[in-house]
């Protein structure tokens, strides 16, 4: 029997995917919010004069960056409960996985951006009597943050797509919902096409928002 | 005002400053000249501890910079610094550049600081640029803002690290003009410079540093017209100032 494209299936599928979209957005937002906090903390630790803090943050980044997210997710959801006897609900596990994973990459973004600020800025801050913390807060960070925006946007898009890997622990996010629909109607072509388009809509929205933010900052003048 | 005793500074295995003794009185304008790599900027940067000395002692306005109980942030406010590359804060307006120190370090109210800031910008001839951002200024204007920023903390001495070296030739004059004005007002100034005419005209004292030591130290007329040290003679010959 020849394949026949059924656009109606796509129209039917779309509303059914919305619950998955909602969960994907929630996981992405919560994960990235926590990931940002972890990233800033670890990024600053990597810049610290204290070698213990530096090594600690360095080890975290290497560990997370050097292993696949899917392995991290399964270890968190299946591995840790086996050792500790503590079951983590899938949604919580998903948020933790995205947070811990994006945190490592954001740490590198933070470190790189802060380091890219000309050393003379630090000296100028110190020369007017600001403490090291004040120099960071008023001089370095605002400039570094502007440089972080494009790579952070990139990370947002990556993390959003990464939530699809949570399918392996049964979180009912977008990809999982798509899978469940196919289990009923067997229309893999139409359903995956729709799922893909929905992801694209979300990532394009992020790109759009970022471009607006970047433009606004540029218009306000200053590097 | 500033007393330096037996200053030594190493960068790794390289000894850059090999024992410098120097005493600068309040109100003096001291120009430090010398070939590049002579260590003159390093001496200046040690005076507000942007560079850590290897051994020796530096006392600024009665504060031993390396004493355990010295608040280095406080001492730095007493010794303002003007950099070769201006180092203005690009994300702040000209006025904010000037008022940041008074507000955050001196605890001045924003209103008070703005008044002071406008006054200082007027002094360097840039009051109409208060709301502009550094990138909208010329090099000479940037450096004048940097001078206003240093003045905002009402320092007892201002250190200038080659303040005109990064400027286009036609912009050097406006910066030197502002510096002259400060000198005439009695500000204590230590200026590392290649502007020999400025040193000759404005300085009370010219110090020639080469190979990490002070080779000659005296009033400009003497240093420029009657150099004794062969290295100084050679240096002045190269920069075209033999008389």
Interface residues (C-beta under 8 A of the other chain):
Chain A: X118 X120 X121 X123 X124 X125 X126 X127 X128 X129 X130 X131 X134 X138 X139 X142 X143 X146 X221 X222 X223
Chain B: X48 X50 X73 X74 X76 X77 X80 X81 X83 X85 X87 X88 X89 X90 X91 X92 X100 X101 X104 X105 X133 X134 X135 X136 X149 X150 X152 X153
